[in-house]
Amino acid sequence: TTAAAVPSPASIGKDTLLRLQQARHLLLVEQKTAKAKKILGELAQEGIPEAQRLLGIAHYRSQEYKDAHGWLLQAAQRNDPQAQRYLGMIYFLGQGVNRDYSQASVWLGKAAAQGDEEANRYREILRKFYEE
């Protein structure tokens, strides 16, 4: 399967960018998760990878791991390194999925290959589990 094309910021409309900004503000500044999830859900359905990642992370932080997995997977398949790292962590810890070190390694590797430093740290921890 090939990854779907990621809409570039230039290709998404001003309205979409404003809604994304509003959702980010609600999530990170006002900490109004439910409101942010509603807006992000609409944008994620439209295929906006950043919205998919942010929605996945919001679900992850709410310990709604199955929902987190679904949205993070969509963003990760579109080469979003942060989503790939979170997906690796989900597989590593078995959160909402069966623990799967090889899947964790795949996703952390993809994130690390794109320069995600945190993914490299998780890969080191994962390596220790493989060695035991």
mmCIF file of the C-alpha atoms, coordinates in Angstrom:
data_MODEL
# 
_entry.id   MODEL 
# 
loop_
_atom_site.group_PDB 
_atom_site.id 
_atom_site.type_symbol 
_atom_site.label_atom_id 
_atom_site.label_alt_id 
_atom_site.label_comp_id 
_atom_site.label_asym_id 
_atom_site.label_entity_id 
_atom_site.label_seq_id 
_atom_site.pdbx_PDB_ins_code 
_atom_site.Cartn_x 
_atom_site.Cartn_y 
_atom_site.Cartn_z 
_atom_site.occupancy 
_atom_site.B_iso_or_equiv 
_atom_site.pdbx_formal_charge 
_atom_site.auth_seq_id 
_atom_site.auth_comp_id 
_atom_site.auth_asym_id 
_atom_site.auth_atom_id 
_atom_site.pdbx_PDB_model_num 
ATOM 1   C CA . THR A 1 1   ? 0.000   0.000  0.000  1.00 0.00 ? 1   THR A CA 1 
ATOM 2   C CA . THR A 1 2   ? 1.260   3.457  -0.827 1.00 0.00 ? 2   THR A CA 1 
ATOM 3   C CA . ALA A 1 3   ? 0.871   6.372  1.520  1.00 0.00 ? 3   ALA A CA 1 
ATOM 4   C CA . ALA A 1 4   ? -1.772  8.882  0.541  1.00 0.00 ? 4   ALA A CA 1 
ATOM 5   C CA . ALA A 1 5   ? -0.524  12.295 -0.430 1.00 0.00 ? 5   ALA A CA 1 
ATOM 6   C CA . VAL A 1 6   ? -0.259  14.678 2.498  1.00 0.00 ? 6   VAL A CA 1 
ATOM 7   C CA . PRO A 1 7   ? -2.021  17.965 1.843  1.00 0.00 ? 7   PRO A CA 1 
ATOM 8   C CA . SER A 1 8   ? 0.598   20.705 2.001  1.00 0.00 ? 8   SER A CA 1 
ATOM 9   C CA . PRO A 1 9   ? -0.214  23.744 4.140  1.00 0.00 ? 9   PRO A CA 1 
ATOM 10  C CA . ALA A 1 10  ? -0.562  25.734 0.907  1.00 0.00 ? 10  ALA A CA 1 
ATOM 11  C CA . SER A 1 11  ? -3.161  23.285 -0.426 1.00 0.00 ? 11  SER A CA 1 
ATOM 12  C CA . ILE A 1 12  ? -5.453  23.435 2.607  1.00 0.00 ? 12  ILE A CA 1 
ATOM 13  C CA . GLY A 1 13  ? -7.731  26.428 2.818  1.00 0.00 ? 13  GLY A CA 1 
ATOM 14  C CA . LYS A 1 14  ? -7.529  29.389 5.170  1.00 0.00 ? 14  LYS A CA 1 
ATOM 15  C CA . ASP A 1 15  ? -10.670 28.192 6.972  1.00 0.00 ? 15  ASP A CA 1 
ATOM 16  C CA . THR A 1 16  ? -9.084  24.792 7.606  1.00 0.00 ? 16  THR A CA 1 
ATOM 17  C CA . LEU A 1 17  ? -5.886  26.410 8.916  1.00 0.00 ? 17  LEU A CA 1 
ATOM 18  C CA . LEU A 1 18  ? -7.904  28.640 11.249 1.00 0.00 ? 18  LEU A CA 1 
ATOM 19  C CA . ARG A 1 19  ? -9.903  25.675 12.573 1.00 0.00 ? 19  ARG A CA 1 
ATOM 20  C CA . LEU A 1 20  ? -6.642  23.765 13.117 1.00 0.00 ? 20  LEU A CA 1 
ATOM 21  C CA . GLN A 1 21  ? -5.195  26.742 14.999 1.00 0.00 ? 21  GLN A CA 1 
ATOM 22  C CA . GLN A 1 22  ? -8.339  27.039 17.105 1.00 0.00 ? 22  GLN A CA 1 
ATOM 23  C CA . ALA A 1 23  ? -8.241  23.324 17.961 1.00 0.00 ? 23  ALA A CA 1 
ATOM 24  C CA . ARG A 1 24  ? -4.535  23.543 18.883 1.00 0.00 ? 24  ARG A CA 1 
ATOM 25  C CA . HIS A 1 25  ? -5.285  26.507 21.164 1.00 0.00 ? 25  HIS A CA 1 
ATOM 26  C CA . LEU A 1 26  ? -8.224  24.716 22.828 1.00 0.00 ? 26  LEU A CA 1 
ATOM 27  C CA . LEU A 1 27  ? -6.101  21.617 23.353 1.00 0.00 ? 27  LEU A CA 1 
ATOM 28  C CA . LEU A 1 28  ? -2.809  23.106 24.481 1.00 0.00 ? 28  LEU A CA 1 
ATOM 29  C CA . VAL A 1 29  ? -3.681  26.473 26.057 1.00 0.00 ? 29  VAL A CA 1 
ATOM 30  C CA . GLU A 1 30  ? -7.257  26.281 27.330 1.00 0.00 ? 30  GLU A CA 1 
ATOM 31  C CA . GLN A 1 31  ? -7.100  22.498 27.859 1.00 0.00 ? 31  GLN A CA 1 
ATOM 32  C CA . LYS A 1 32  ? -10.659 22.106 26.608 1.00 0.00 ? 32  LYS A CA 1 
ATOM 33  C CA . THR A 1 33  ? -10.091 18.621 25.238 1.00 0.00 ? 33  THR A CA 1 
ATOM 34  C CA . ALA A 1 34  ? -13.692 17.788 24.319 1.00 0.00 ? 34  ALA A CA 1 
ATOM 35  C CA . LYS A 1 35  ? -14.102 20.958 22.229 1.00 0.00 ? 35  LYS A CA 1 
ATOM 36  C CA . ALA A 1 36  ? -10.706 20.429 20.594 1.00 0.00 ? 36  ALA A CA 1 
ATOM 37  C CA . LYS A 1 37  ? -11.519 16.779 19.804 1.00 0.00 ? 37  LYS A CA 1 
ATOM 38  C CA . LYS A 1 38  ? -14.756 17.851 18.073 1.00 0.00 ? 38  LYS A CA 1 
ATOM 39  C CA . ILE A 1 39  ? -12.965 20.276 15.732 1.00 0.00 ? 39  ILE A CA 1 
ATOM 40  C CA . LEU A 1 40  ? -10.028 17.910 15.200 1.00 0.00 ? 40  LEU A CA 1 
ATOM 41  C CA . GLY A 1 41  ? -12.456 15.070 14.463 1.00 0.00 ? 41  GLY A CA 1 
ATOM 42  C CA . GLU A 1 42  ? -14.036 17.078 11.634 1.00 0.00 ? 42  GLU A CA 1 
ATOM 43  C CA . LEU A 1 43  ? -10.616 18.007 10.198 1.00 0.00 ? 43  LEU A CA 1 
ATOM 44  C CA . ALA A 1 44  ? -9.271  14.473 10.642 1.00 0.00 ? 44  ALA A CA 1 
ATOM 45  C CA . GLN A 1 45  ? -12.258 13.106 8.693  1.00 0.00 ? 45  GLN A CA 1 
ATOM 46  C CA . GLU A 1 46  ? -11.248 15.499 5.890  1.00 0.00 ? 46  GLU A CA 1 
ATOM 47  C CA . GLY A 1 47  ? -7.855  13.766 5.817  1.00 0.00 ? 47  GLY A CA 1 
ATOM 48  C CA . ILE A 1 48  ? -5.732  16.505 7.408  1.00 0.00 ? 48  ILE A CA 1 
ATOM 49  C CA . PRO A 1 49  ? -2.706  14.626 8.845  1.00 0.00 ? 49  PRO A CA 1 
ATOM 50  C CA . GLU A 1 50  ? -1.916  17.200 11.543 1.00 0.00 ? 50  GLU A CA 1 
ATOM 51  C CA . ALA A 1 51  ? -5.519  16.963 12.788 1.00 0.00 ? 51  ALA A CA 1 
ATOM 52  C CA . GLN A 1 52  ? -5.297  13.158 12.725 1.00 0.00 ? 52  GLN A CA 1 
ATOM 53  C CA . ARG A 1 53  ? -2.068  13.300 14.766 1.00 0.00 ? 53  ARG A CA 1 
ATOM 54  C CA . LEU A 1 54  ? -3.394  15.868 17.269 1.00 0.00 ? 54  LEU A CA 1 
ATOM 55  C CA . LEU A 1 55  ? -6.657  13.944 17.668 1.00 0.00 ? 55  LEU A CA 1 
ATOM 56  C CA . GLY A 1 56  ? -4.714  10.717 18.154 1.00 0.00 ? 56  GLY A CA 1 
ATOM 57  C CA . ILE A 1 57  ? -2.515  12.331 20.798 1.00 0.00 ? 57  ILE A CA 1 
ATOM 58  C CA . ALA A 1 58  ? -5.571  13.831 22.533 1.00 0.00 ? 58  ALA A CA 1 
ATOM 59  C CA . HIS A 1 59  ? -7.154  10.346 22.691 1.00 0.00 ? 59  HIS A CA 1 
ATOM 60  C CA . TYR A 1 60  ? -3.825  8.895  23.847 1.00 0.00 ? 60  TYR A CA 1 
ATOM 61  C CA . ARG A 1 61  ? -3.594  11.399 26.711 1.00 0.00 ? 61  ARG A CA 1 
ATOM 62  C CA . SER A 1 62  ? -7.208  10.543 27.655 1.00 0.00 ? 62  SER A CA 1 
ATOM 63  C CA . GLN A 1 63  ? -6.123  6.870  27.709 1.00 0.00 ? 63  GLN A CA 1 
ATOM 64  C CA . GLU A 1 64  ? -8.525  6.096  24.826 1.00 0.00 ? 64  GLU A CA 1 
ATOM 65  C CA . TYR A 1 65  ? -5.909  3.941  23.163 1.00 0.00 ? 65  TYR A CA 1 
ATOM 66  C CA . LYS A 1 66  ? -8.026  2.256  20.480 1.00 0.00 ? 66  LYS A CA 1 
ATOM 67  C CA . ASP A 1 67  ? -9.202  5.648  19.164 1.00 0.00 ? 67  ASP A CA 1 
ATOM 68  C CA . ALA A 1 68  ? -5.657  6.992  19.494 1.00 0.00 ? 68  ALA A CA 1 
ATOM 69  C CA . HIS A 1 69  ? -4.309  4.050  17.477 1.00 0.00 ? 69  HIS A CA 1 
ATOM 70  C CA . GLY A 1 70  ? -6.784  4.576  14.636 1.00 0.00 ? 70  GLY A CA 1 
ATOM 71  C CA . TRP A 1 71  ? -6.045  8.259  14.159 1.00 0.00 ? 71  TRP A CA 1 
ATOM 72  C CA . LEU A 1 72  ? -2.298  7.983  14.730 1.00 0.00 ? 72  LEU A CA 1 
ATOM 73  C CA . LEU A 1 73  ? -2.116  5.141  12.201 1.00 0.00 ? 73  LEU A CA 1 
ATOM 74  C CA . GLN A 1 74  ? -3.743  7.334  9.548  1.00 0.00 ? 74  GLN A CA 1 
ATOM 75  C CA . ALA A 1 75  ? -1.285  10.183 10.183 1.00 0.00 ? 75  ALA A CA 1 
ATOM 76  C CA . ALA A 1 76  ? 1.684   7.785  10.466 1.00 0.00 ? 76  ALA A CA 1 
ATOM 77  C CA . GLN A 1 77  ? 0.847   6.231  7.097  1.00 0.00 ? 77  GLN A CA 1 
ATOM 78  C CA . ARG A 1 78  ? 1.116   9.753  5.690  1.00 0.00 ? 78  ARG A CA 1 
ATOM 79  C CA . ASN A 1 79  ? 4.679   10.013 7.021  1.00 0.00 ? 79  ASN A CA 1 
ATOM 80  C CA . ASP A 1 80  ? 3.974   12.126 10.114 1.00 0.00 ? 80  ASP A CA 1 
ATOM 81  C CA . PRO A 1 81  ? 7.029   11.389 12.327 1.00 0.00 ? 81  PRO A CA 1 
ATOM 82  C CA . GLN A 1 82  ? 5.374   12.316 15.623 1.00 0.00 ? 82  GLN A CA 1 
ATOM 83  C CA . ALA A 1 83  ? 2.410   10.047 14.847 1.00 0.00 ? 83  ALA A CA 1 
ATOM 84  C CA . GLN A 1 84  ? 4.859   7.284  13.911 1.00 0.00 ? 84  GLN A CA 1 
ATOM 85  C CA . ARG A 1 85  ? 6.624   7.696  17.276 1.00 0.00 ? 85  ARG A CA 1 
ATOM 86  C CA . TYR A 1 86  ? 3.349   7.544  19.215 1.00 0.00 ? 86  TYR A CA 1 
ATOM 87  C CA . LEU A 1 87  ? 2.302   4.480  17.241 1.00 0.00 ? 87  LEU A CA 1 
ATOM 88  C CA . GLY A 1 88  ? 5.624   2.848  18.107 1.00 0.00 ? 88  GLY A CA 1 
ATOM 89  C CA . MET A 1 89  ? 5.012   3.593  21.782 1.00 0.00 ? 89  MET A CA 1 
ATOM 90  C CA . ILE A 1 90  ? 1.483   2.151  21.589 1.00 0.00 ? 90  ILE A CA 1 
ATOM 91  C CA . TYR A 1 91  ? 2.841   -1.122 20.164 1.00 0.00 ? 91  TYR A CA 1 
ATOM 92  C CA . PHE A 1 92  ? 5.780   -1.140 22.582 1.00 0.00 ? 92  PHE A CA 1 
ATOM 93  C CA . LEU A 1 93  ? 3.492   -0.736 25.615 1.00 0.00 ? 93  LEU A CA 1 
ATOM 94  C CA . GLY A 1 94  ? 0.543   -2.737 24.252 1.00 0.00 ? 94  GLY A CA 1 
ATOM 95  C CA . GLN A 1 95  ? -1.922  0.122  24.719 1.00 0.00 ? 95  GLN A CA 1 
ATOM 96  C CA . GLY A 1 96  ? -5.199  -0.743 22.985 1.00 0.00 ? 96  GLY A CA 1 
ATOM 97  C CA . VAL A 1 97  ? -3.344  -3.270 20.811 1.00 0.00 ? 97  VAL A CA 1 
ATOM 98  C CA . ASN A 1 98  ? -1.395  -6.437 21.467 1.00 0.00 ? 98  ASN A CA 1 
ATOM 99  C CA . ARG A 1 99  ? 2.163   -5.654 22.516 1.00 0.00 ? 99  ARG A CA 1 
ATOM 100 C CA . ASP A 1 100 ? 4.262   -6.039 19.377 1.00 0.00 ? 100 ASP A CA 1 
ATOM 101 C CA . TYR A 1 101 ? 7.949   -5.155 19.587 1.00 0.00 ? 101 TYR A CA 1 
ATOM 102 C CA . SER A 1 102 ? 8.532   -5.674 15.865 1.00 0.00 ? 102 SER A CA 1 
ATOM 103 C CA . GLN A 1 103 ? 5.723   -3.217 14.971 1.00 0.00 ? 103 GLN A CA 1 
ATOM 104 C CA . ALA A 1 104 ? 7.072   -0.823 17.607 1.00 0.00 ? 104 ALA A CA 1 
ATOM 105 C CA . SER A 1 105 ? 10.494  -1.080 15.990 1.00 0.00 ? 105 SER A CA 1 
ATOM 106 C CA . VAL A 1 106 ? 9.095   -0.444 12.491 1.00 0.00 ? 106 VAL A CA 1 
ATOM 107 C CA . TRP A 1 107 ? 7.209   2.720  13.477 1.00 0.00 ? 107 TRP A CA 1 
ATOM 108 C CA . LEU A 1 108 ? 9.947   4.082  15.751 1.00 0.00 ? 108 LEU A CA 1 
ATOM 109 C CA . GLY A 1 109 ? 12.436  3.429  12.938 1.00 0.00 ? 109 GLY A CA 1 
ATOM 110 C CA . LYS A 1 110 ? 10.329  5.398  10.451 1.00 0.00 ? 110 LYS A CA 1 
ATOM 111 C CA . ALA A 1 111 ? 10.061  8.323  12.880 1.00 0.00 ? 111 ALA A CA 1 
ATOM 112 C CA . ALA A 1 112 ? 13.793  8.213  13.654 1.00 0.00 ? 112 ALA A CA 1 
ATOM 113 C CA . ALA A 1 113 ? 14.626  8.139  9.934  1.00 0.00 ? 113 ALA A CA 1 
ATOM 114 C CA . GLN A 1 114 ? 12.791  11.470 9.658  1.00 0.00 ? 114 GLN A CA 1 
ATOM 115 C CA . GLY A 1 115 ? 14.903  12.981 12.439 1.00 0.00 ? 115 GLY A CA 1 
ATOM 116 C CA . ASP A 1 116 ? 12.606  12.408 15.427 1.00 0.00 ? 116 ASP A CA 1 
ATOM 117 C CA . GLU A 1 117 ? 15.114  12.363 18.306 1.00 0.00 ? 117 GLU A CA 1 
ATOM 118 C CA . GLU A 1 118 ? 12.622  11.026 20.848 1.00 0.00 ? 118 GLU A CA 1 
ATOM 119 C CA . ALA A 1 119 ? 12.001  8.033  18.597 1.00 0.00 ? 119 ALA A CA 1 
ATOM 120 C CA . ASN A 1 120 ? 15.721  7.260  18.801 1.00 0.00 ? 120 ASN A CA 1 
ATOM 121 C CA . ARG A 1 121 ? 15.547  7.230  22.606 1.00 0.00 ? 121 ARG A CA 1 
ATOM 122 C CA . TYR A 1 122 ? 12.591  4.839  22.526 1.00 0.00 ? 122 TYR A CA 1 
ATOM 123 C CA . ARG A 1 123 ? 14.440  2.619  20.036 1.00 0.00 ? 123 ARG A CA 1 
ATOM 124 C CA . GLU A 1 124 ? 17.330  2.310  22.515 1.00 0.00 ? 124 GLU A CA 1 
ATOM 125 C CA . ILE A 1 125 ? 14.900  1.201  25.240 1.00 0.00 ? 125 ILE A CA 1 
ATOM 126 C CA . LEU A 1 126 ? 13.246  -1.213 22.806 1.00 0.00 ? 126 LEU A CA 1 
ATOM 127 C CA . ARG A 1 127 ? 16.647  -2.699 21.888 1.00 0.00 ? 127 ARG A CA 1 
ATOM 128 C CA . LYS A 1 128 ? 17.206  -3.582 25.563 1.00 0.00 ? 128 LYS A CA 1 
ATOM 129 C CA . PHE A 1 129 ? 13.902  -5.503 25.591 1.00 0.00 ? 129 PHE A CA 1 
ATOM 130 C CA . TYR A 1 130 ? 14.927  -7.408 22.459 1.00 0.00 ? 130 TYR A CA 1 
ATOM 131 C CA . GLU A 1 131 ? 18.259  -8.380 24.030 1.00 0.00 ? 131 GLU A CA 1 
ATOM 132 C CA . GLU A 1 132 ? 16.706  -9.854 27.201 1.00 0.00 ? 132 GLU A CA 1 
# 
